[in-house]
């Protein structure tokens, strides 16, 4: 439509939606005119408008069902639009945008969940990244939360079991109360008891009652039984009894289950969600994890129907931790896969922690190299190569040679040197981002097949 036609529609229509559409088209014509005159800001805003229009199309079903634009395509459009971000410096920032637009551009949504507790209906409101909320495992665990099921996550070391527990805790707005399970975990650690310095609260006691060691009230608690298979089977009996009672809450009568603490006091269950983690299933042993005990089947039954095998979720790892450092993430992910393929996890594994360590090491190196840190005395800061070599030295010499060969170690070191000449906020290349998306897509299929 022409400018005159759009103005006529705006002046005569009584439909607010049609009027808004006509005004938007008129604004676009204004931007096109200014862009044609060489206005950089208008060029960038036009690119952003294209992304927003594509987002709107994504939410509209097309003939035959489905969405017209995929999430990945939207991300690519946004990447392309923001490739002109240098034009926007000092002109438009994310904070300048409408809150709804900011939420759409960052794929953030606000979610509310309600749960009947012994005293009231509690609502948990949380803003979270859409890709995190839509993860199949995240959805299943939230379903278990609403159904009052205990959850058990098992999988190799470094696959993100504890990370997932923290995500769930943050999402719910609950306090994470962690029991680091091992052969020395005792009744004192769980239910509390008298010590030479006075009464010591147990971790289970605090989570169950929603009252921390200082007497402060919690909104709710996620009790994380970390490395549960490592607990002595006799001590596990204490947990066994409490875990069985979690389901005893009757929402109709409001009657809540109780346990007794180390002083014999009766504790009424508050807002509690139990997540346990381990490297193996509870009734199995594994030669790679010699500290594990084979637990009683009754303990395993406390997590029946809510036991999930965890593998590293590449999309989460990339989006939440490694975005902006594709060259490190791609190489370390390939290294992880080679270690797994050659069954070398008994020596070392690529965890989320080593990913973070590599990234932070590189940032510190660059800050010193670029002389952005003052008042310090480091003259030879640690490099990514130093960090990688330290990790590889955990393997045998012949294994190191194999890992270097299969991951093209020498090429990666050259890439690291080349990155040193590029600004820290512009390290990712289009080719690297395509590789990231390809690896994420393949991993997503594998993860969904395990969780289905």
DOMITOR-583966 format. One line per field, with one value per residue (C-alpha): residue number from 1; residue in three letters; x, y, z. Coordinates in nm, 4 decimals, padded with zeros to 6 digits. Layout:
// residues N
i	[NUM_...];
aa	[ala_...];
c1	[X_...];
c2	[Y_...];
c3	[Z_...];
***
This chain:
// residues 452
i	[1_2_3_4_5_6_7_8_9_10_11_12_13_14_15_16_17_18_19_20_21_22_23_24_25_26_27_28_29_30_31_32_33_34_35_36_37_38_39_40_41_42_43_44_45_46_47_48_49_50_51_52_53_54_55_56_57_58_59_60_61_62_63_64_65_66_67_68_69_70_71_72_73_74_75_76_77_78_79_80_81_82_83_84_85_86_87_88_89_90_91_92_93_94_95_96_97_98_99_100_101_102_103_104_105_106_107_108_109_110_111_112_113_114_115_116_117_118_119_120_121_122_123_124_125_126_127_128_129_130_131_132_133_134_135_136_137_138_139_140_141_142_143_144_145_146_147_148_149_150_151_152_153_154_155_156_157_158_159_160_161_162_163_164_165_166_167_168_169_170_171_172_173_174_175_176_177_178_179_180_181_182_183_184_185_186_187_188_189_190_191_192_193_194_195_196_197_198_199_200_201_202_203_204_205_206_207_208_209_210_211_212_213_214_215_216_217_218_219_220_221_222_223_224_225_226_227_228_229_230_231_232_233_234_235_236_237_238_239_240_241_242_243_244_245_246_247_248_249_250_251_252_253_254_255_256_257_258_259_260_261_262_263_264_265_266_267_268_269_270_271_272_273_274_275_276_277_278_279_280_281_282_283_284_285_286_287_288_289_290_291_292_293_294_295_296_297_298_299_300_301_302_303_304_305_306_307_308_309_310_311_312_313_314_315_316_317_318_319_320_321_322_323_324_325_326_327_328_329_330_331_332_333_334_335_336_337_338_339_340_341_342_343_344_345_346_347_348_349_350_351_352_353_354_355_356_357_358_359_360_361_362_363_364_365_366_367_368_369_370_371_372_373_374_375_376_377_378_379_380_381_382_383_384_385_386_387_388_389_390_391_392_393_394_395_396_397_398_399_400_401_402_403_404_405_406_407_408_409_410_411_412_413_414_415_416_417_418_419_420_421_422_423_424_425_426_427_428_429_430_431_432_433_434_435_436_437_438_439_440_441_442_443_444_445_446_447_448_449_450_451_452];
aa	[unk_unk_unk_unk_unk_unk_unk_unk_unk_unk_unk_unk_unk_unk_unk_unk_unk_unk_unk_unk_unk_unk_unk_unk_unk_unk_unk_unk_unk_unk_unk_unk_unk_unk_unk_unk_unk_unk_unk_unk_unk_unk_unk_unk_unk_unk_unk_unk_unk_unk_unk_unk_unk_unk_unk_unk_unk_unk_unk_unk_unk_unk_unk_unk_unk_unk_unk_unk_unk_unk_unk_unk_unk_unk_unk_unk_unk_unk_unk_unk_unk_unk_unk_unk_unk_unk_unk_unk_unk_unk_unk_unk_unk_unk_unk_unk_unk_unk_unk_unk_unk_unk_unk_unk_unk_unk_unk_unk_unk_unk_unk_unk_unk_unk_unk_unk_unk_unk_unk_unk_unk_unk_unk_unk_unk_unk_unk_unk_unk_unk_unk_unk_unk_unk_unk_unk_unk_unk_unk_unk_unk_unk_unk_unk_unk_unk_unk_unk_unk_unk_unk_unk_unk_unk_unk_unk_unk_unk_unk_unk_unk_unk_unk_unk_unk_unk_unk_unk_unk_unk_unk_unk_unk_unk_unk_unk_unk_unk_unk_unk_unk_unk_unk_unk_unk_unk_unk_unk_unk_unk_unk_unk_unk_unk_unk_unk_unk_unk_unk_unk_unk_unk_unk_unk_unk_unk_unk_unk_unk_unk_unk_unk_unk_unk_unk_unk_unk_unk_unk_unk_unk_unk_unk_unk_unk_unk_unk_unk_unk_unk_unk_unk_unk_unk_unk_unk_unk_unk_unk_unk_unk_unk_unk_unk_unk_unk_unk_unk_unk_unk_unk_unk_unk_unk_unk_unk_unk_unk_unk_unk_unk_unk_unk_unk_unk_unk_unk_unk_unk_unk_unk_unk_unk_unk_unk_unk_unk_unk_unk_unk_unk_unk_unk_unk_unk_unk_unk_unk_unk_unk_unk_unk_unk_unk_unk_unk_unk_unk_unk_unk_unk_unk_unk_unk_unk_unk_unk_unk_unk_unk_unk_unk_unk_unk_unk_unk_unk_unk_unk_unk_unk_unk_unk_unk_unk_unk_unk_unk_unk_unk_unk_unk_unk_unk_unk_unk_unk_unk_unk_unk_unk_unk_unk_unk_unk_unk_unk_unk_unk_unk_unk_unk_unk_unk_unk_unk_unk_unk_unk_unk_unk_unk_unk_unk_unk_unk_unk_unk_unk_unk_unk_unk_unk_unk_unk_unk_unk_unk_unk_unk_unk_unk_unk_unk_unk_unk_unk_unk_unk_unk_unk_unk_unk_unk_unk_unk_unk_unk_unk_unk_unk_unk_unk_unk_unk_unk_unk_unk_unk_unk_unk_unk_unk_unk_unk_unk_unk_unk_unk_unk_unk_unk_unk_unk_unk_unk_unk_unk_unk_unk_unk_unk_unk_unk_unk_unk_unk_unk_unk_unk_unk_unk_unk_unk_unk_unk_unk_unk_unk_unk_unk_unk];
c1	[00.0000_00.1089_00.1668_-00.1590_-00.3571_-00.2099_-00.2945_-00.6516_-00.6843_-00.5518_-00.7980_-01.1094_-01.0829_-01.2588_-01.0628_-00.7699_-00.5727_-00.5974_-00.5015_-00.1947_-00.0885_-00.1250_00.0762_00.3502_00.3662_00.3828_00.6728_00.8468_00.8113_00.9678_01.2601_01.3051_01.3209_01.5779_01.7812_01.7911_01.9418_02.2242_02.0960_02.2760_02.0326_01.7368_01.9188_01.9742_01.6169_01.4816_01.6857_01.5407_01.1889_01.2428_01.3372_01.0271_00.8043_00.9634_00.9006_00.5332_00.5141_00.6694_00.3768_00.1175_00.0243_00.0580_-00.1509_-00.1061_-00.0070_00.3235_00.5166_00.6284_00.9726_01.1756_01.3394_01.6822_01.5907_01.4726_01.8052_01.9915_01.7839_01.8546_02.2268_02.2276_02.0308_02.2643_02.5724_02.5322_02.5561_02.8472_02.5952_02.3848_02.6580_02.5529_02.2177_01.9986_02.0582_01.8565_01.7305_01.5781_01.3436_00.9892_00.9862_00.7727_01.0117_01.3108_01.1490_01.0852_01.4332_01.5940_01.3429_01.2518_00.9149_00.7486_00.5985_00.3735_00.3256_00.0897_00.1330_-00.0959_00.1057_00.0084_-00.0883_-00.1873_-00.1701_00.1782_00.2482_00.5990_00.6513_00.9739_01.1194_01.3297_01.4876_01.2395_01.4908_01.5592_01.1922_01.1086_01.3780_01.2118_01.3880_01.3047_00.9381_00.9416_01.1041_00.8518_00.5748_00.7303_00.7394_00.3663_00.2993_00.5217_00.7499_01.1098_01.3500_01.6706_01.9184_02.1995_02.4778_02.8492_03.0472_03.0272_02.7025_02.5180_02.3141_02.3915_02.3645_02.0096_01.9185_02.0332_01.8341_01.5184_01.5799_01.6319_01.3256_01.1022_01.2496_01.3334_01.6483_01.8863_01.9836_02.2596_02.3621_02.7009_02.6526_02.9475_03.0318_03.0792_02.7393_02.5667_02.2350_02.3807_02.4276_02.0682_01.8515_02.0832_02.2132_02.4100_02.7786_03.0410_02.9486_02.5748_02.2916_02.3718_02.0850_02.0728_02.0318_01.7213_01.5804_01.6248_01.4798_01.1842_01.0852_01.1794_01.3880_01.7615_02.0418_01.9934_01.6208_01.5236_01.2104_01.2497_00.9819_01.0558_01.3500_01.4968_01.6763_01.9661_02.1022_02.4220_02.5989_02.3358_02.4867_02.7934_02.5969_02.6346_02.3284_02.2605_02.2439_02.0364_01.7634_01.7057_01.6507_01.4413_01.1814_01.1612_01.1445_00.8537_00.6587_00.6866_00.3883_00.1797_00.0583_-00.3203_-00.4241_-00.7903_-00.7365_-00.4184_-00.2547_00.1205_00.3648_00.6106_00.9552_01.1564_01.4868_01.7912_01.6247_01.3120_01.1066_00.8243_00.8814_00.5922_00.6829_00.6827_00.7388_00.9820_01.1084_01.3679_01.6248_01.8982_02.1930_02.4388_02.6666_02.4774_02.1346_02.0848_02.0808_02.3933_02.7674_03.0176_03.3931_03.4480_03.2829_03.4282_03.3035_02.9411_02.7370_02.4686_02.1600_01.8497_01.5729_01.3356_01.5481_01.5348_01.1571_01.1350_01.2279_01.0302_00.8891_01.1053_01.4540_01.6278_01.9607_02.1451_02.3726_02.5284_02.2762_02.4804_02.2176_02.2086_02.5862_02.6288_02.3528_02.4159_02.7927_02.9932_02.8159_03.0690_03.3510_03.2553_03.6142_03.6705_03.3295_03.3511_03.6984_03.6241_03.2980_03.4843_03.7382_03.4545_03.3106_03.6472_03.7008_03.3586_03.4041_03.7347_03.6016_03.8580_03.6262_03.7964_04.0939_03.9207_03.6137_03.5112_03.2724_03.0871_03.3543_03.6441_03.4493_03.4079_03.7703_03.8926_03.6722_03.7696_04.1377_04.1167_03.9369_04.2030_04.4785_04.3239_04.2642_04.6307_04.7423_04.5243_04.6480_04.2918_04.3889_04.5892_04.7749_04.8706_05.2089_05.1436_05.3723_05.3009_04.9354_04.8130_04.6962_04.4234_04.7027_04.8376_04.4917_04.4306_04.7715_04.7103_04.3836_04.5350_04.8142_04.5533_04.5708_04.8489_05.1043_04.9636_04.6121_04.7238_04.8638_04.5336_04.3260_04.5440_04.5298_04.1539_04.0700_04.3305_04.5008_04.7591_04.4875_04.3072_04.6225_04.6670_04.3078_04.3716_04.6629_04.4532_04.1725_04.4125_04.3971_04.0140_03.8084_03.6727_03.3141_03.3469_03.5239_03.2527_03.2620_02.9610_03.1322_03.1835_02.8221_02.7003_02.9135_02.7670_02.4103_02.4904_02.6360_02.3443_02.0891_02.2573_02.2817_01.9181_01.8023_02.0167_01.9017_01.5340_01.5665_01.7013_01.4327_01.1340];
c2	[00.0000_00.3575_00.6148_00.7885_00.4640_00.3786_00.7237_00.6832_00.3440_00.4897_00.7775_00.5761_00.2260_00.1425_-00.1813_-00.1208_-00.4187_-00.2968_00.0534_-00.0813_-00.2804_00.0255_00.2410_-00.0237_-00.0301_00.3486_00.3431_00.0902_00.3189_00.5996_00.3746_00.2684_00.6337_00.7193_00.4062_00.5008_00.8319_00.6458_00.6576_00.3673_00.3536_00.3095_00.0278_-00.1531_-00.0945_-00.2303_-00.5455_-00.5794_-00.5275_-00.8121_-01.0375_-00.9339_-00.9972_-01.3400_-01.4087_-01.3224_-01.5544_-01.8289_-01.8127_-01.8266_-02.1736_-02.2201_-02.4342_-02.7974_-02.7187_-02.6388_-02.3135_-02.1080_-02.0312_-02.2579_-02.1452_-02.2003_-01.9818_-01.7070_-01.7221_-01.7007_-01.4002_-01.2300_-01.3051_-01.1502_-00.8465_-00.7843_-00.8253_-00.4500_-00.3900_-00.1499_00.0925_00.0722_00.1559_00.4610_00.4759_00.1803_-00.0679_-00.3666_-00.1613_00.0903_-00.1697_-00.2436_-00.5165_-00.7473_-00.7047_-00.7661_-01.0881_-01.2040_-01.1224_-01.3055_-01.5932_-01.5330_-01.6292_-01.5957_-01.9156_-01.9749_-02.3110_-02.3793_-02.6495_-02.7376_-02.7334_-02.8287_-02.4680_-02.3063_-02.3024_-02.1787_-02.0166_-02.0181_-01.7419_-01.7436_-01.5799_-01.8292_-01.8836_-02.0457_-02.3023_-02.4099_-02.4355_-02.6356_-02.8982_-03.2418_-03.3298_-02.9926_-03.0510_-03.4021_-03.2875_-03.0054_-03.2611_-03.4710_-03.1625_-03.1089_-03.4807_-03.4861_-03.7497_-03.7929_-03.7650_-03.9598_-03.8411_-04.0776_-04.0565_-04.0119_-03.7554_-03.4039_-03.4552_-03.1779_-03.3614_-03.1106_-02.8252_-02.9373_-02.9525_-02.5929_-02.4866_-02.6420_-02.4863_-02.1400_-02.1773_-02.2700_-02.0040_-02.2737_-02.3015_-02.5748_-02.7902_-03.0346_-03.3583_-03.4675_-03.8406_-04.0688_-04.3625_-04.1235_-03.9505_-04.0062_-03.9607_-03.6385_-03.5006_-03.5853_-03.5424_-03.3397_-03.4130_-03.2960_-03.2099_-03.0681_-02.7200_-02.7683_-02.8972_-02.9274_-02.9226_-03.1930_-03.1204_-03.3366_-03.1714_-02.8227_-02.9117_-03.0991_-02.8195_-02.5308_-02.3731_-02.3223_-02.3568_-01.9940_-02.0338_-01.8471_-01.9616_-02.0870_-02.0504_-02.4118_-02.6494_-02.8690_-03.1442_-03.2552_-03.5969_-03.5665_-03.8928_-04.0992_-04.4404_-04.3527_-04.3434_-04.6343_-04.8630_-04.8482_-04.4681_-04.4860_-04.6422_-04.3028_-04.1418_-04.4351_-04.3709_-03.9963_-04.0391_-04.2797_-04.0193_-03.7393_-03.8827_-03.9079_-03.5491_-03.5354_-03.2128_-03.2720_-03.2748_-03.0658_-03.3246_-03.3333_-03.6173_-03.5830_-03.7067_-03.6604_-03.4759_-03.5618_-03.4137_-03.6218_-03.3193_-03.3735_-03.1945_-03.1220_-03.1358_-02.7992_-02.7267_-03.0007_-03.1442_-03.4238_-03.4734_-03.7367_-03.7871_-04.0656_-04.2124_-04.5416_-04.6843_-04.7416_-05.1220_-05.1466_-05.1199_-04.9926_-05.0540_-04.6894_-04.5725_-04.7936_-04.5800_-04.6639_-04.9074_-05.1310_-04.9983_-05.1794_-05.2090_-05.0299_-04.7143_-04.7382_-04.7765_-04.4308_-04.2899_-04.5367_-04.3807_-04.0695_-04.2050_-04.0392_-04.1014_-03.7750_-03.6929_-03.3538_-03.1166_-02.9259_-02.6549_-02.5661_-02.5825_-02.3511_-02.1013_-02.0739_-02.1089_-02.0987_-01.8607_-01.6211_-01.8765_-02.1177_-02.2109_-02.3483_-02.5142_-02.6903_-02.8303_-02.9409_-03.1013_-03.3009_-03.3979_-03.5119_-03.7318_-03.8902_-03.9670_-04.1305_-04.3248_-04.4677_-04.5435_-04.3242_-04.1613_-04.3605_-04.1237_-03.7885_-03.6417_-03.3094_-03.1623_-02.8340_-02.7253_-02.7771_-02.5881_-02.2933_-02.3175_-02.3005_-01.9995_-01.8084_-01.8896_-01.7375_-01.4264_-01.3664_-01.4213_-01.1687_-00.9115_-00.9204_-00.9408_-00.6393_-00.4569_-00.4219_-00.5247_-00.2778_-00.3039_-00.6686_-00.8267_-01.1228_-01.1117_-01.4581_-01.5396_-01.8949_-01.9763_-02.2030_-02.4336_-02.4535_-02.5429_-02.8023_-02.9643_-02.9853_-03.1669_-03.4019_-03.4970_-03.6872_-03.9549_-04.1957_-04.0846_-04.3163_-04.1927_-03.8309_-03.8969_-04.0542_-03.7673_-03.5040_-03.6852_-03.7381_-03.3816_-03.2046_-03.0518_-02.8549_-02.6791_-02.5792_-02.4230_-02.2243_-02.1043_-01.9887_-01.7777_-01.6283_-01.5383_-01.3246_-01.0586_-01.0439_-00.8415_-01.0562_-00.9644_-01.0786_-01.4155_-01.6347_-01.6712_-01.7666_-02.0982_-02.1753_-02.0891_-02.3200_-02.5969_-02.5217_-02.5490_-02.8709_-03.0300_-02.9082_-03.0530_-03.3945_-03.3909_-03.2868_-03.5969_-03.8181_-03.6528_-03.6719_-04.0402_-04.1135_-03.9129_-04.0164];
c3	[00.0000_-00.0615_00.2120_00.1202_00.1375_00.4765_00.6153_00.4895_00.6625_00.9885_00.9724_00.8840_01.0321_01.3551_01.3976_01.6379_01.5020_01.1407_01.2549_01.4385_01.1311_00.9073_01.1509_01.1610_00.7807_00.7737_01.0194_00.7991_00.4972_00.7006_00.7919_00.4302_00.3209_00.5879_00.5156_00.1483_00.2528_00.4299_00.7888_00.9620_01.2526_01.0169_00.8375_01.1680_01.2872_00.9599_01.0164_01.3652_01.2302_00.9845_01.2756_01.4713_01.1690_01.1283_01.4957_01.4512_01.1510_01.3620_01.6020_01.3211_01.1893_00.8150_00.5833_00.6713_01.0322_01.1967_01.2143_00.9178_01.0628_01.2883_01.6139_01.4567_01.1590_01.3915_01.5761_01.2458_01.1355_01.4662_01.4354_01.0886_01.2029_01.4937_01.2742_01.2225_01.5983_01.5537_01.4020_01.7153_01.9657_02.1630_01.9783_02.0762_02.3574_02.4734_02.7692_02.5280_02.3810_02.4954_02.7689_02.5542_02.2625_02.4887_02.6104_02.2544_02.1331_02.4228_02.4029_02.7666_02.9076_03.2476_03.3791_03.6797_03.8522_04.1421_04.4046_04.6957_05.0191_05.3757_05.4481_05.1178_04.7395_04.6509_04.3157_04.1741_03.9180_03.7232_03.4159_03.2275_02.8898_02.6516_02.5250_02.8847_02.9772_02.6636_02.7215_02.7419_03.0673_03.2261_03.1386_03.2853_03.6089_03.6485_03.5945_03.8720_04.0951_04.0465_04.1055_04.4191_04.2716_04.3869_04.0902_04.0306_03.7654_03.6690_03.4145_03.3682_03.5623_03.4217_03.2312_03.4171_03.6819_03.9573_03.7085_03.6220_03.9913_04.0391_03.7324_03.8756_04.2181_04.0679_03.8479_04.1424_04.3683_04.6237_04.8352_04.7224_05.0209_04.9275_05.0957_04.9617_04.9966_05.0770_05.3033_05.5972_05.5664_05.9004_06.0766_06.2185_05.8662_05.7756_06.0857_06.3082_06.6564_06.9532_06.9089_07.1441_07.0184_07.0555_06.8400_06.4686_06.2216_05.9573_05.5873_05.5550_05.8672_05.7157_05.3767_05.5264_05.7652_05.5298_05.8081_05.7586_06.0130_06.1255_06.1774_05.8620_05.6788_05.3206_05.0520_04.9712_04.9392_04.6701_04.8609_04.6411_04.7401_04.5394_04.4506_04.6332_04.5372_04.7487_05.0740_05.3168_05.2756_05.6514_05.6468_05.3290_05.5412_05.7084_05.3705_05.2573_05.5262_05.4580_05.0796_05.1175_05.3174_05.0610_04.8745_05.1925_05.1773_05.1299_04.9490_05.0423_05.4182_05.4200_05.6447_05.5887_05.6636_05.9494_06.0517_06.3731_06.3927_06.6039_06.9126_06.8653_06.7628_06.5164_06.1856_05.9501_05.5816_05.4073_05.0393_04.9415_04.6147_04.6218_04.3461_04.3781_04.1451_04.0767_03.8139_03.8007_03.8718_04.2431_04.2218_04.0033_04.0485_03.7932_03.7727_03.6746_03.9975_04.2666_04.5565_04.4763_04.6853_04.5435_04.7198_04.8358_04.5789_04.8155_04.7850_04.4072_04.4310_04.5927_04.2506_04.0424_03.7262_03.7662_03.6979_03.4025_03.2360_03.1806_02.8921_02.8263_02.6703_02.4121_02.3623_02.7298_02.7643_02.4662_02.5474_02.9203_02.9424_02.6217_02.3819_02.2337_02.2564_01.9781_01.8928_02.2454_02.2717_01.9341_02.0030_02.3599_02.2483_01.9840_02.2500_02.4783_02.2030_02.1243_02.4949_02.5110_02.1853_02.3087_02.6591_02.8341_03.0889_03.3644_03.3262_03.2697_03.1024_02.9503_03.2041_03.2217_03.4707_03.2295_02.9619_03.2002_03.3064_02.9464_02.8725_03.1855_03.1300_02.7824_02.9102_03.1767_02.9191_02.6829_02.9545_03.0457_02.6844_02.5982_02.9093_03.0433_03.3946_03.5983_03.9239_03.8639_03.8140_03.5797_03.2798_03.1330_03.1938_03.1467_02.7945_02.6595_02.5404_02.8971_03.0273_02.7560_02.8034_03.1783_03.1106_02.8538_03.0942_03.2961_03.0241_02.9368_02.6716_02.4042_02.4806_02.4573_02.1102_02.0069_02.1408_01.9762_01.6425_01.6376_01.7457_01.5280_01.8296_01.6241_01.4209_01.7398_01.8845_01.5626_01.5851_01.9427_01.8250_01.5439_01.7862_01.9875_01.7155_01.7245_01.9781_02.2615_02.1746_01.8122_01.8321_01.6785_01.2996_01.0825_01.0017_01.3713_01.4529_01.1767_01.3281_01.6719_01.5415_01.3567_01.6701_01.8853_01.6405_01.6445_02.0235_02.0625_01.8742_02.0943_02.4196_02.3254_02.2356_02.5846_02.7652_02.5543];
***
